[in-house]
Amino acid sequence: MKSWAEMVYNTCKVFILFTGFTLLFYFGMIWVSQEYQNYKRYDEPSGAAVKVMQASVNKDQTWLERLFMFYQNGE
């Protein structure tokens, strides 16, 4: 049977490893969060950007035509 001191020593090693990896994970998550918090996703594109989609101006469509357009284009 293991001695009491050896069991306490092994328990302390596991506790220190667990605490160390938990802190590493916590600060890693904070670092990733801060990195993406400063990322400006909604800025206007620069350069020769092209608008991909135009809003439909045709308001006199029936619900059936609109449904067919949905199935064709997936909008």
mmCIF file of the N, C-alpha and C atoms, coordinates in Angstrom:
data_MODEL
# 
_entry.id   MODEL 
# 
loop_
_atom_site.group_PDB 
_atom_site.id 
_atom_site.type_symbol 
_atom_site.label_atom_id 
_atom_site.label_alt_id 
_atom_site.label_comp_id 
_atom_site.label_asym_id 
_atom_site.label_entity_id 
_atom_site.label_seq_id 
_atom_site.pdbx_PDB_ins_code 
_atom_site.Cartn_x 
_atom_site.Cartn_y 
_atom_site.Cartn_z 
_atom_site.occupancy 
_atom_site.B_iso_or_equiv 
_atom_site.pdbx_formal_charge 
_atom_site.auth_seq_id 
_atom_site.auth_comp_id 
_atom_site.auth_asym_id 
_atom_site.auth_atom_id 
_atom_site.pdbx_PDB_model_num 
ATOM 1   N N  . MET A 1 1  ? 0.840   -1.167 0.000   1.00 0.00 ? 1  MET A N  1 
ATOM 2   C CA . MET A 1 1  ? 0.000   0.000  0.000   1.00 0.00 ? 1  MET A CA 1 
ATOM 3   C C  . MET A 1 1  ? 0.895   1.244  0.000   1.00 0.00 ? 1  MET A C  1 
ATOM 4   N N  . LYS A 1 2  ? 0.434   2.266  -0.730  1.00 0.00 ? 2  LYS A N  1 
ATOM 5   C CA . LYS A 1 2  ? 1.216   3.495  -0.837  1.00 0.00 ? 2  LYS A CA 1 
ATOM 6   C C  . LYS A 1 2  ? 1.204   4.244  0.497   1.00 0.00 ? 2  LYS A C  1 
ATOM 7   N N  . SER A 1 3  ? 2.289   4.938  0.688   1.00 0.00 ? 3  SER A N  1 
ATOM 8   C CA . SER A 1 3  ? 2.338   5.729  1.910   1.00 0.00 ? 3  SER A CA 1 
ATOM 9   C C  . SER A 1 3  ? 1.468   6.982  1.756   1.00 0.00 ? 3  SER A C  1 
ATOM 10  N N  . TRP A 1 4  ? 1.156   7.550  2.873   1.00 0.00 ? 4  TRP A N  1 
ATOM 11  C CA . TRP A 1 4  ? 0.286   8.724  2.891   1.00 0.00 ? 4  TRP A CA 1 
ATOM 12  C C  . TRP A 1 4  ? 0.955   9.902  2.197   1.00 0.00 ? 4  TRP A C  1 
ATOM 13  N N  . ALA A 1 5  ? 2.230   10.103 2.385   1.00 0.00 ? 5  ALA A N  1 
ATOM 14  C CA . ALA A 1 5  ? 2.970   11.227 1.796   1.00 0.00 ? 5  ALA A CA 1 
ATOM 15  C C  . ALA A 1 5  ? 3.018   11.109 0.273   1.00 0.00 ? 5  ALA A C  1 
ATOM 16  N N  . GLU A 1 6  ? 3.196   9.886  -0.226  1.00 0.00 ? 6  GLU A N  1 
ATOM 17  C CA . GLU A 1 6  ? 3.236   9.682  -1.674  1.00 0.00 ? 6  GLU A CA 1 
ATOM 18  C C  . GLU A 1 6  ? 1.867   9.974  -2.295  1.00 0.00 ? 6  GLU A C  1 
ATOM 19  N N  . MET A 1 7  ? 0.803   9.609  -1.616  1.00 0.00 ? 7  MET A N  1 
ATOM 20  C CA . MET A 1 7  ? -0.538  9.870  -2.118  1.00 0.00 ? 7  MET A CA 1 
ATOM 21  C C  . MET A 1 7  ? -0.822  11.373 -2.132  1.00 0.00 ? 7  MET A C  1 
ATOM 22  N N  . VAL A 1 8  ? -0.403  12.101 -1.108  1.00 0.00 ? 8  VAL A N  1 
ATOM 23  C CA . VAL A 1 8  ? -0.583  13.550 -1.064  1.00 0.00 ? 8  VAL A CA 1 
ATOM 24  C C  . VAL A 1 8  ? 0.237   14.204 -2.178  1.00 0.00 ? 8  VAL A C  1 
ATOM 25  N N  . TYR A 1 9  ? 1.460   13.737 -2.403  1.00 0.00 ? 9  TYR A N  1 
ATOM 26  C CA . TYR A 1 9  ? 2.326   14.267 -3.449  1.00 0.00 ? 9  TYR A CA 1 
ATOM 27  C C  . TYR A 1 9  ? 1.692   14.074 -4.831  1.00 0.00 ? 9  TYR A C  1 
ATOM 28  N N  . ASN A 1 10 ? 1.174   12.894 -5.117  1.00 0.00 ? 10 ASN A N  1 
ATOM 29  C CA . ASN A 1 10 ? 0.528   12.629 -6.403  1.00 0.00 ? 10 ASN A CA 1 
ATOM 30  C C  . ASN A 1 10 ? -0.750  13.459 -6.570  1.00 0.00 ? 10 ASN A C  1 
ATOM 31  N N  . THR A 1 11 ? -1.493  13.648 -5.499  1.00 0.00 ? 11 THR A N  1 
ATOM 32  C CA . THR A 1 11 ? -2.698  14.469 -5.558  1.00 0.00 ? 11 THR A CA 1 
ATOM 33  C C  . THR A 1 11 ? -2.337  15.922 -5.861  1.00 0.00 ? 11 THR A C  1 
ATOM 34  N N  . CYS A 1 12 ? -1.274  16.417 -5.245  1.00 0.00 ? 12 CYS A N  1 
ATOM 35  C CA . CYS A 1 12 ? -0.830  17.795 -5.510  1.00 0.00 ? 12 CYS A CA 1 
ATOM 36  C C  . CYS A 1 12 ? -0.361  17.950 -6.953  1.00 0.00 ? 12 CYS A C  1 
ATOM 37  N N  . LYS A 1 13 ? 0.331   16.944 -7.493  1.00 0.00 ? 13 LYS A N  1 
ATOM 38  C CA . LYS A 1 13 ? 0.758   17.008 -8.888  1.00 0.00 ? 13 LYS A CA 1 
ATOM 39  C C  . LYS A 1 13 ? -0.440  17.104 -9.822  1.00 0.00 ? 13 LYS A C  1 
ATOM 40  N N  . VAL A 1 14 ? -1.450  16.291 -9.586  1.00 0.00 ? 14 VAL A N  1 
ATOM 41  C CA . VAL A 1 14 ? -2.639  16.321 -10.436 1.00 0.00 ? 14 VAL A CA 1 
ATOM 42  C C  . VAL A 1 14 ? -3.357  17.661 -10.298 1.00 0.00 ? 14 VAL A C  1 
ATOM 43  N N  . PHE A 1 15 ? -3.455  18.168 -9.100  1.00 0.00 ? 15 PHE A N  1 
ATOM 44  C CA . PHE A 1 15 ? -4.112  19.456 -8.876  1.00 0.00 ? 15 PHE A CA 1 
ATOM 45  C C  . PHE A 1 15 ? -3.364  20.586 -9.580  1.00 0.00 ? 15 PHE A C  1 
ATOM 46  N N  . ILE A 1 16 ? -2.036  20.599 -9.487  1.00 0.00 ? 16 ILE A N  1 
ATOM 47  C CA . ILE A 1 16 ? -1.243  21.641 -10.143 1.00 0.00 ? 16 ILE A CA 1 
ATOM 48  C C  . ILE A 1 16 ? -1.368  21.535 -11.657 1.00 0.00 ? 16 ILE A C  1 
ATOM 49  N N  . LEU A 1 17 ? -1.316  20.326 -12.214 1.00 0.00 ? 17 LEU A N  1 
ATOM 50  C CA . LEU A 1 17 ? -1.493  20.155 -13.660 1.00 0.00 ? 17 LEU A CA 1 
ATOM 51  C C  . LEU A 1 17 ? -2.878  20.606 -14.099 1.00 0.00 ? 17 LEU A C  1 
ATOM 52  N N  . PHE A 1 18 ? -3.905  20.215 -13.370 1.00 0.00 ? 18 PHE A N  1 
ATOM 53  C CA . PHE A 1 18 ? -5.272  20.603 -13.722 1.00 0.00 ? 18 PHE A CA 1 
ATOM 54  C C  . PHE A 1 18 ? -5.436  22.116 -13.678 1.00 0.00 ? 18 PHE A C  1 
ATOM 55  N N  . THR A 1 19 ? -4.910  22.742 -12.618 1.00 0.00 ? 19 THR A N  1 
ATOM 56  C CA . THR A 1 19 ? -5.011  24.192 -12.486 1.00 0.00 ? 19 THR A CA 1 
ATOM 57  C C  . THR A 1 19 ? -4.234  24.892 -13.597 1.00 0.00 ? 19 THR A C  1 
ATOM 58  N N  . GLY A 1 20 ? -3.059  24.401 -13.914 1.00 0.00 ? 20 GLY A N  1 
ATOM 59  C CA . GLY A 1 20 ? -2.243  24.997 -14.975 1.00 0.00 ? 20 GLY A CA 1 
ATOM 60  C C  . GLY A 1 20 ? -2.919  24.923 -16.337 1.00 0.00 ? 20 GLY A C  1 
ATOM 61  N N  . PHE A 1 21 ? -3.450  23.762 -16.689 1.00 0.00 ? 21 PHE A N  1 
ATOM 62  C CA . PHE A 1 21 ? -4.120  23.626 -17.974 1.00 0.00 ? 21 PHE A CA 1 
ATOM 63  C C  . PHE A 1 21 ? -5.429  24.406 -18.027 1.00 0.00 ? 21 PHE A C  1 
ATOM 64  N N  . THR A 1 22 ? -6.112  24.511 -16.901 1.00 0.00 ? 22 THR A N  1 
ATOM 65  C CA . THR A 1 22 ? -7.340  25.320 -16.861 1.00 0.00 ? 22 THR A CA 1 
ATOM 66  C C  . THR A 1 22 ? -7.019  26.789 -17.090 1.00 0.00 ? 22 THR A C  1 
ATOM 67  N N  . LEU A 1 23 ? -5.969  27.296 -16.454 1.00 0.00 ? 23 LEU A N  1 
ATOM 68  C CA . LEU A 1 23 ? -5.561  28.682 -16.665 1.00 0.00 ? 23 LEU A CA 1 
ATOM 69  C C  . LEU A 1 23 ? -5.085  28.910 -18.095 1.00 0.00 ? 23 LEU A C  1 
ATOM 70  N N  . LEU A 1 24 ? -4.346  27.958 -18.643 1.00 0.00 ? 24 LEU A N  1 
ATOM 71  C CA . LEU A 1 24 ? -3.901  28.066 -20.031 1.00 0.00 ? 24 LEU A CA 1 
ATOM 72  C C  . LEU A 1 24 ? -5.093  28.137 -20.982 1.00 0.00 ? 24 LEU A C  1 
ATOM 73  N N  . PHE A 1 25 ? -6.084  27.296 -20.778 1.00 0.00 ? 25 PHE A N  1 
ATOM 74  C CA . PHE A 1 25 ? -7.289  27.307 -21.606 1.00 0.00 ? 25 PHE A CA 1 
ATOM 75  C C  . PHE A 1 25 ? -8.052  28.616 -21.430 1.00 0.00 ? 25 PHE A C  1 
ATOM 76  N N  . TYR A 1 26 ? -8.185  29.100 -20.210 1.00 0.00 ? 26 TYR A N  1 
ATOM 77  C CA . TYR A 1 26 ? -8.922  30.333 -19.927 1.00 0.00 ? 26 TYR A CA 1 
ATOM 78  C C  . TYR A 1 26 ? -8.267  31.532 -20.606 1.00 0.00 ? 26 TYR A C  1 
ATOM 79  N N  . PHE A 1 27 ? -6.972  31.691 -20.427 1.00 0.00 ? 27 PHE A N  1 
ATOM 80  C CA . PHE A 1 27 ? -6.298  32.825 -21.037 1.00 0.00 ? 27 PHE A CA 1 
ATOM 81  C C  . PHE A 1 27 ? -6.210  32.686 -22.549 1.00 0.00 ? 27 PHE A C  1 
ATOM 82  N N  . GLY A 1 28 ? -6.172  31.465 -23.051 1.00 0.00 ? 28 GLY A N  1 
ATOM 83  C CA . GLY A 1 28 ? -6.235  31.258 -24.501 1.00 0.00 ? 28 GLY A CA 1 
ATOM 84  C C  . GLY A 1 28 ? -7.574  31.689 -25.063 1.00 0.00 ? 28 GLY A C  1 
ATOM 85  N N  . MET A 1 29 ? -8.656  31.393 -24.362 1.00 0.00 ? 29 MET A N  1 
ATOM 86  C CA . MET A 1 29 ? -9.978  31.823 -24.815 1.00 0.00 ? 29 MET A CA 1 
ATOM 87  C C  . MET A 1 29 ? -10.112 33.342 -24.757 1.00 0.00 ? 29 MET A C  1 
ATOM 88  N N  . ILE A 1 30 ? -9.555  33.973 -23.742 1.00 0.00 ? 30 ILE A N  1 
ATOM 89  C CA . ILE A 1 30 ? -9.577  35.437 -23.659 1.00 0.00 ? 30 ILE A CA 1 
ATOM 90  C C  . ILE A 1 30 ? -8.786  36.038 -24.819 1.00 0.00 ? 30 ILE A C  1 
ATOM 91  N N  . TRP A 1 31 ? -7.629  35.457 -25.136 1.00 0.00 ? 31 TRP A N  1 
ATOM 92  C CA . TRP A 1 31 ? -6.812  35.957 -26.234 1.00 0.00 ? 31 TRP A CA 1 
ATOM 93  C C  . TRP A 1 31 ? -7.557  35.848 -27.566 1.00 0.00 ? 31 TRP A C  1 
ATOM 94  N N  . VAL A 1 32 ? -8.197  34.715 -27.832 1.00 0.00 ? 32 VAL A N  1 
ATOM 95  C CA . VAL A 1 32 ? -8.955  34.546 -29.072 1.00 0.00 ? 32 VAL A CA 1 
ATOM 96  C C  . VAL A 1 32 ? -10.124 35.511 -29.115 1.00 0.00 ? 32 VAL A C  1 
ATOM 97  N N  . SER A 1 33 ? -10.802 35.699 -27.995 1.00 0.00 ? 33 SER A N  1 
ATOM 98  C CA . SER A 1 33 ? -11.934 36.623 -27.950 1.00 0.00 ? 33 SER A CA 1 
ATOM 99  C C  . SER A 1 33 ? -11.494 38.049 -28.246 1.00 0.00 ? 33 SER A C  1 
ATOM 100 N N  . GLN A 1 34 ? -10.397 38.485 -27.667 1.00 0.00 ? 34 GLN A N  1 
ATOM 101 C CA . GLN A 1 34 ? -9.903  39.838 -27.924 1.00 0.00 ? 34 GLN A CA 1 
ATOM 102 C C  . GLN A 1 34 ? -9.422  39.986 -29.354 1.00 0.00 ? 34 GLN A C  1 
ATOM 103 N N  . GLU A 1 35 ? -8.855  38.936 -29.909 1.00 0.00 ? 35 GLU A N  1 
ATOM 104 C CA . GLU A 1 35 ? -8.363  38.987 -31.280 1.00 0.00 ? 35 GLU A CA 1 
ATOM 105 C C  . GLU A 1 35 ? -9.512  39.210 -32.260 1.00 0.00 ? 35 GLU A C  1 
ATOM 106 N N  . TYR A 1 36 ? -10.625 38.515 -32.059 1.00 0.00 ? 36 TYR A N  1 
ATOM 107 C CA . TYR A 1 36 ? -11.760 38.658 -32.962 1.00 0.00 ? 36 TYR A CA 1 
ATOM 108 C C  . TYR A 1 36 ? -12.652 39.837 -32.606 1.00 0.00 ? 36 TYR A C  1 
ATOM 109 N N  . GLN A 1 37 ? -12.545 40.370 -31.424 1.00 0.00 ? 37 GLN A N  1 
ATOM 110 C CA . GLN A 1 37 ? -13.332 41.541 -31.039 1.00 0.00 ? 37 GLN A CA 1 
ATOM 111 C C  . GLN A 1 37 ? -12.855 42.769 -31.805 1.00 0.00 ? 37 GLN A C  1 
ATOM 112 N N  . ASN A 1 38 ? -11.590 42.835 -32.111 1.00 0.00 ? 38 ASN A N  1 
ATOM 113 C CA . ASN A 1 38 ? -11.035 43.966 -32.842 1.00 0.00 ? 38 ASN A CA 1 
ATOM 114 C C  . ASN A 1 38 ? -11.176 43.799 -34.355 1.00 0.00 ? 38 ASN A C  1 
ATOM 115 N N  . TYR A 1 39 ? -11.677 42.676 -34.808 1.00 0.00 ? 39 TYR A N  1 
ATOM 116 C CA . TYR A 1 39 ? -11.842 42.416 -36.230 1.00 0.00 ? 39 TYR A CA 1 
ATOM 117 C C  . TYR A 1 39 ? -13.086 43.139 -36.725 1.00 0.00 ? 39 TYR A C  1 
ATOM 118 N N  . LYS A 1 40 ? -12.928 44.014 -37.681 1.00 0.00 ? 40 LYS A N  1 
ATOM 119 C CA . LYS A 1 40 ? -14.039 44.837 -38.170 1.00 0.00 ? 40 LYS A CA 1 
ATOM 120 C C  . LYS A 1 40 ? -14.703 44.120 -39.350 1.00 0.00 ? 40 LYS A C  1 
ATOM 121 N N  . ARG A 1 41 ? -15.747 43.367 -39.067 1.00 0.00 ? 41 ARG A N  1 
ATOM 122 C CA . ARG A 1 41 ? -16.413 42.564 -40.093 1.00 0.00 ? 41 ARG A CA 1 
ATOM 123 C C  . ARG A 1 41 ? -17.310 43.385 -40.992 1.00 0.00 ? 41 ARG A C  1 
ATOM 124 N N  . TYR A 1 42 ? -17.864 44.473 -40.490 1.00 0.00 ? 42 TYR A N  1 
ATOM 125 C CA . TYR A 1 42 ? -18.905 45.177 -41.210 1.00 0.00 ? 42 TYR A CA 1 
ATOM 126 C C  . TYR A 1 42 ? -18.408 46.436 -41.898 1.00 0.00 ? 42 TYR A C  1 
ATOM 127 N N  . ASP A 1 43 ? -17.121 46.564 -42.112 1.00 0.00 ? 43 ASP A N  1 
ATOM 128 C CA . ASP A 1 43 ? -16.582 47.705 -42.829 1.00 0.00 ? 43 ASP A CA 1 
ATOM 129 C C  . ASP A 1 43 ? -16.925 47.599 -44.316 1.00 0.00 ? 43 ASP A C  1 
ATOM 130 N N  . GLU A 1 44 ? -16.976 48.762 -44.961 1.00 0.00 ? 44 GLU A N  1 
ATOM 131 C CA . GLU A 1 44 ? -17.182 48.782 -46.409 1.00 0.00 ? 44 GLU A CA 1 
ATOM 132 C C  . GLU A 1 44 ? -15.972 48.140 -47.077 1.00 0.00 ? 44 GLU A C  1 
ATOM 133 N N  . PRO A 1 45 ? -16.194 47.307 -48.094 1.00 0.00 ? 45 PRO A N  1 
ATOM 134 C CA . PRO A 1 45 ? -15.049 46.705 -48.776 1.00 0.00 ? 45 PRO A CA 1 
ATOM 135 C C  . PRO A 1 45 ? -14.269 47.764 -49.550 1.00 0.00 ? 45 PRO A C  1 
ATOM 136 N N  . SER A 1 46 ? -12.974 47.582 -49.608 1.00 0.00 ? 46 SER A N  1 
ATOM 137 C CA . SER A 1 46 ? -12.147 48.533 -50.329 1.00 0.00 ? 46 SER A CA 1 
ATOM 138 C C  . SER A 1 46 ? -11.722 47.928 -51.659 1.00 0.00 ? 46 SER A C  1 
ATOM 139 N N  . GLY A 1 47 ? -11.294 48.776 -52.579 1.00 0.00 ? 47 GLY A N  1 
ATOM 140 C CA . GLY A 1 47 ? -10.840 48.290 -53.870 1.00 0.00 ? 47 GLY A CA 1 
ATOM 141 C C  . GLY A 1 47 ? -11.980 48.196 -54.865 1.00 0.00 ? 47 GLY A C  1 
ATOM 142 N N  . ALA A 1 48 ? -11.871 47.243 -55.773 1.00 0.00 ? 48 ALA A N  1 
ATOM 143 C CA . ALA A 1 48 ? -12.843 47.089 -56.857 1.00 0.00 ? 48 ALA A CA 1 
ATOM 144 C C  . ALA A 1 48 ? -13.916 46.075 -56.467 1.00 0.00 ? 48 ALA A C  1 
ATOM 145 N N  . ALA A 1 49 ? -14.612 46.341 -55.381 1.00 0.00 ? 49 ALA A N  1 
ATOM 146 C CA . ALA A 1 49 ? -15.666 45.438 -54.922 1.00 0.00 ? 49 ALA A CA 1 
ATOM 147 C C  . ALA A 1 49 ? -16.895 45.579 -55.812 1.00 0.00 ? 49 ALA A C  1 
ATOM 148 N N  . VAL A 1 50 ? -17.592 44.475 -56.035 1.00 0.00 ? 50 VAL A N  1 
ATOM 149 C CA . VAL A 1 50 ? -18.778 44.455 -56.884 1.00 0.00 ? 50 VAL A CA 1 
ATOM 150 C C  . VAL A 1 50 ? -19.960 44.027 -56.038 1.00 0.00 ? 50 VAL A C  1 
ATOM 151 N N  . LYS A 1 51 ? -21.074 44.717 -56.177 1.00 0.00 ? 51 LYS A N  1 
ATOM 152 C CA . LYS A 1 51 ? -22.279 44.346 -55.438 1.00 0.00 ? 51 LYS A CA 1 
ATOM 153 C C  . LYS A 1 51 ? -22.831 43.054 -56.033 1.00 0.00 ? 51 LYS A C  1 
ATOM 154 N N  . VAL A 1 52 ? -23.149 42.113 -55.202 1.00 0.00 ? 52 VAL A N  1 
ATOM 155 C CA . VAL A 1 52 ? -23.547 40.792 -55.667 1.00 0.00 ? 52 VAL A CA 1 
ATOM 156 C C  . VAL A 1 52 ? -25.037 40.709 -55.925 1.00 0.00 ? 52 VAL A C  1 
ATOM 157 N N  . MET A 1 53 ? -25.856 41.362 -55.146 1.00 0.00 ? 53 MET A N  1 
ATOM 158 C CA . MET A 1 53 ? -27.301 41.194 -55.245 1.00 0.00 ? 53 MET A CA 1 
ATOM 159 C C  . MET A 1 53 ? -27.992 42.548 -55.229 1.00 0.00 ? 53 MET A C  1 
ATOM 160 N N  . GLN A 1 54 ? -29.028 42.682 -56.018 1.00 0.00 ? 54 GLN A N  1 
ATOM 161 C CA . GLN A 1 54 ? -29.839 43.884 -56.004 1.00 0.00 ? 54 GLN A CA 1 
ATOM 162 C C  . GLN A 1 54 ? -31.182 43.555 -55.368 1.00 0.00 ? 54 GLN A C  1 
ATOM 163 N N  . ALA A 1 55 ? -31.737 44.514 -54.701 1.00 0.00 ? 55 ALA A N  1 
ATOM 164 C CA . ALA A 1 55 ? -33.060 44.323 -54.117 1.00 0.00 ? 55 ALA A CA 1 
ATOM 165 C C  . ALA A 1 55 ? -34.096 44.328 -55.236 1.00 0.00 ? 55 ALA A C  1 
ATOM 166 N N  . SER A 1 56 ? -35.053 43.453 -55.128 1.00 0.00 ? 56 SER A N  1 
ATOM 167 C CA . SER A 1 56 ? -36.103 43.365 -56.136 1.00 0.00 ? 56 SER A CA 1 
ATOM 168 C C  . SER A 1 56 ? -37.062 44.543 -55.987 1.00 0.00 ? 56 SER A C  1 
ATOM 169 N N  . VAL A 1 57 ? -37.297 45.249 -57.105 1.00 0.00 ? 57 VAL A N  1 
ATOM 170 C CA . VAL A 1 57 ? -38.179 46.403 -57.085 1.00 0.00 ? 57 VAL A CA 1 
ATOM 171 C C  . VAL A 1 57 ? -39.585 46.016 -57.515 1.00 0.00 ? 57 VAL A C  1 
ATOM 172 N N  . ASN A 1 58 ? -39.717 44.870 -58.147 1.00 0.00 ? 58 ASN A N  1 
ATOM 173 C CA . ASN A 1 58 ? -41.012 44.428 -58.673 1.00 0.00 ? 58 ASN A CA 1 
ATOM 174 C C  . ASN A 1 58 ? -41.904 43.965 -57.523 1.00 0.00 ? 58 ASN A C  1 
ATOM 175 N N  . LYS A 1 59 ? -42.892 44.799 -57.151 1.00 0.00 ? 59 LYS A N  1 
ATOM 176 C CA . LYS A 1 59 ? -43.754 44.495 -56.009 1.00 0.00 ? 59 LYS A CA 1 
ATOM 177 C C  . LYS A 1 59 ? -45.095 43.884 -56.432 1.00 0.00 ? 59 LYS A C  1 
ATOM 178 N N  . ASP A 1 60 ? -45.359 43.799 -57.735 1.00 0.00 ? 60 ASP A N  1 
ATOM 179 C CA . ASP A 1 60 ? -46.665 43.318 -58.172 1.00 0.00 ? 60 ASP A CA 1 
ATOM 180 C C  . ASP A 1 60 ? -46.649 41.827 -58.510 1.00 0.00 ? 60 ASP A C  1 
ATOM 181 N N  . GLN A 1 61 ? -45.776 41.058 -57.887 1.00 0.00 ? 61 GLN A N  1 
ATOM 182 C CA . GLN A 1 61 ? -45.741 39.619 -58.105 1.00 0.00 ? 61 GLN A CA 1 
ATOM 183 C C  . GLN A 1 61 ? -46.798 38.934 -57.242 1.00 0.00 ? 61 GLN A C  1 
ATOM 184 N N  . THR A 1 62 ? -47.348 37.874 -57.769 1.00 0.00 ? 62 THR A N  1 
ATOM 185 C CA . THR A 1 62 ? -48.284 37.091 -56.957 1.00 0.00 ? 62 THR A CA 1 
ATOM 186 C C  . THR A 1 62 ? -47.477 36.179 -56.042 1.00 0.00 ? 62 THR A C  1 
ATOM 187 N N  . TRP A 1 63 ? -48.145 35.584 -55.100 1.00 0.00 ? 63 TRP A N  1 
ATOM 188 C CA . TRP A 1 63 ? -47.435 34.710 -54.169 1.00 0.00 ? 63 TRP A CA 1 
ATOM 189 C C  . TRP A 1 63 ? -46.913 33.469 -54.883 1.00 0.00 ? 63 TRP A C  1 
ATOM 190 N N  . LEU A 1 64 ? -47.616 33.040 -55.949 1.00 0.00 ? 64 LEU A N  1 
ATOM 191 C CA . LEU A 1 64 ? -47.180 31.865 -56.697 1.00 0.00 ? 64 LEU A CA 1 
ATOM 192 C C  . LEU A 1 64 ? -45.906 32.173 -57.486 1.00 0.00 ? 64 LEU A C  1 
ATOM 193 N N  . GLU A 1 65 ? -45.840 33.357 -58.130 1.00 0.00 ? 65 GLU A N  1 
ATOM 194 C CA . GLU A 1 65 ? -44.630 33.743 -58.851 1.00 0.00 ? 65 GLU A CA 1 
ATOM 195 C C  . GLU A 1 65 ? -43.458 33.892 -57.891 1.00 0.00 ? 65 GLU A C  1 
ATOM 196 N N  . ARG A 1 66 ? -43.739 34.442 -56.745 1.00 0.00 ? 66 ARG A N  1 
ATOM 197 C CA . ARG A 1 66 ? -42.683 34.607 -55.741 1.00 0.00 ? 66 ARG A CA 1 
ATOM 198 C C  . ARG A 1 66 ? -42.181 33.246 -55.251 1.00 0.00 ? 66 ARG A C  1 
ATOM 199 N N  . LEU A 1 67 ? -43.095 32.282 -55.099 1.00 0.00 ? 67 LEU A N  1 
ATOM 200 C CA . LEU A 1 67 ? -42.713 30.935 -54.684 1.00 0.00 ? 67 LEU A CA 1 
ATOM 201 C C  . LEU A 1 67 ? -41.853 30.268 -55.746 1.00 0.00 ? 67 LEU A C  1 
ATOM 202 N N  . PHE A 1 68 ? -42.228 30.406 -57.016 1.00 0.00 ? 68 PHE A N  1 
ATOM 203 C CA . PHE A 1 68 ? -41.427 29.829 -58.096 1.00 0.00 ? 68 PHE A CA 1 
ATOM 204 C C  . PHE A 1 68 ? -40.043 30.473 -58.155 1.00 0.00 ? 68 PHE A C  1 
ATOM 205 N N  . MET A 1 69 ? -39.982 31.779 -57.946 1.00 0.00 ? 69 MET A N  1 
ATOM 206 C CA . MET A 1 69 ? -38.695 32.456 -57.935 1.00 0.00 ? 69 MET A CA 1 
ATOM 207 C C  . MET A 1 69 ? -37.835 31.975 -56.750 1.00 0.00 ? 69 MET A C  1 
ATOM 208 N N  . PHE A 1 70 ? -38.471 31.717 -55.630 1.00 0.00 ? 70 PHE A N  1 
ATOM 209 C CA . PHE A 1 70 ? -37.760 31.181 -54.476 1.00 0.00 ? 70 PHE A CA 1 
ATOM 210 C C  . PHE A 1 70 ? -37.157 29.818 -54.785 1.00 0.00 ? 70 PHE A C  1 
ATOM 211 N N  . TYR A 1 71 ? -37.946 28.957 -55.436 1.00 0.00 ? 71 TYR A N  1 
ATOM 212 C CA . TYR A 1 71 ? -37.445 27.619 -55.778 1.00 0.00 ? 71 TYR A CA 1 
ATOM 213 C C  . TYR A 1 71 ? -36.366 27.677 -56.850 1.00 0.00 ? 71 TYR A C  1 
ATOM 214 N N  . GLN A 1 72 ? -36.455 28.622 -57.784 1.00 0.00 ? 72 GLN A N  1 
ATOM 215 C CA . GLN A 1 72 ? -35.437 28.739 -58.817 1.00 0.00 ? 72 GLN A CA 1 
ATOM 216 C C  . GLN A 1 72 ? -34.131 29.319 -58.300 1.00 0.00 ? 72 GLN A C  1 
ATOM 217 N N  . ASN A 1 73 ? -34.231 30.396 -57.561 1.00 0.00 ? 73 ASN A N  1 
ATOM 218 C CA . ASN A 1 73 ? -33.033 31.128 -57.146 1.00 0.00 ? 73 ASN A CA 1 
ATOM 219 C C  . ASN A 1 73 ? -32.601 30.866 -55.709 1.00 0.00 ? 73 ASN A C  1 
ATOM 220 N N  . GLY A 1 74 ? -33.494 30.372 -54.912 1.00 0.00 ? 74 GLY A N  1 
ATOM 221 C CA . GLY A 1 74 ? -33.157 30.120 -53.520 1.00 0.00 ? 74 GLY A CA 1 
ATOM 222 C C  . GLY A 1 74 ? -33.032 31.376 -52.690 1.00 0.00 ? 74 GLY A C  1 
ATOM 223 N N  . GLU A 1 75 ? -33.768 32.436 -53.051 1.00 0.00 ? 75 GLU A N  1 
ATOM 224 C CA . GLU A 1 75 ? -33.657 33.655 -52.264 1.00 0.00 ? 75 GLU A CA 1 
ATOM 225 C C  . GLU A 1 75 ? -34.755 33.767 -51.254 1.00 0.00 ? 75 GLU A C  1 
# 
